[in-house]
Structure formats: C-alpha cells, structure tokens
Amino acid sequence: MATTRGTELARSIRQKLEELKRACIALDDVTAARAPEGRWSPKEILSHLCGPQGSGHLPLFQAYLNRSPRVDLHPGDPFFSDHRSRMSVADYLAEVDREYEGIAAFVANLSEEELELTAYVPQLKDSPLGDHPSLEKIIRGVGDFHLQFHIDHLREIMQELRK
C-alpha cells in the first residue's frame, strides 16, 4: 500500500532525474566519450547510474523485500561495457530515465513496514548510513546522495573537458 513517505521518496528521485537531464542538455556524443586523465568520462558516469547491464539498481531494493540478509553494492564500478561504449547520450538518458522511473514507481508503492526493513550492506559500514540501513535509508542514499553526487561529478567533468 502506497505511503506518504514512499510518494515523497519517488518525487525526490524524479526531481533528481530531471536535474540530471538538465545537466546533460549541452552534452554531445563526442564530448561524452572523452575523459580527463584518470577520471571517468560522461558516458562512464551515465553507465554507472544505469547500474549493472540487464538488471539496473532495482534488484538492490527488491532484495530487501525478499528479506535477503545481505545486500552487496558495487561502488566504483562504472558497469561500462563494449555495448555501452557505443551508446549515444540520448540512449543513455533514455536508459537512466527508465531505470530511475522504475525505481520511483517501485518506491511509491512501498508500505511503512517495507520502508523499515533492514539488511546487512557491508560496503556502507563506514558511511553515515551504517552497515544495516533501512530500505528507506538506502533509497534516500541512492535517490538523493548518489544521484546528486554523480550529477555534480558530471558537471565537473564536462567543465574540465571544455577547457
């Protein structure tokens, strides 16, 4: 059953998604494939936001509902494949849109009890979320902090590439 908290989380994800799209307005395919030395290219950032090819990030959240005792994250993995290297910026934005709209729709329908479920996420041990975050906290982490971090990351890389 949908809750106010779930609806609010979904709205926040959609707002961040729109912010990402605005950040990419001036991004062309040639620039998107370039990267400052030792940094990710805009395509790699967008690929990372799409999540693992074929599954995306939604299984992370579904694992909570399946009562998985442990959930693993893949921080720092751009999920950049040969297939994704050939994608256009428009293709990436369509995939990111599908990914985060799917997450928002999933989140909007969560019950209060589901939002309170916890799982062991060892990669978050030293983070503000801790290694046993609730589903709501992990959603906020991905939908707010993570997405905003990579929007800012993308803007920074694009500015470096314009120099």
Secondary structure as UniProt FT lines:
FT   HELIX           4..23
FT   TURN            24..26
FT   HELIX           29..32
FT   TURN            37..38
FT   HELIX           42..50
FT   TURN            53..55
FT   HELIX           58..65
FT   TURN            66..67
FT   TURN            75..76
FT   HELIX           82..85
FT   HELIX           89..108
FT   HELIX           112..116
FT   HELIX           122..124
FT   TURN            125..126
FT   TURN            128..129
FT   HELIX           135..140
FT   HELIX           141..146
FT   HELIX           147..162
//
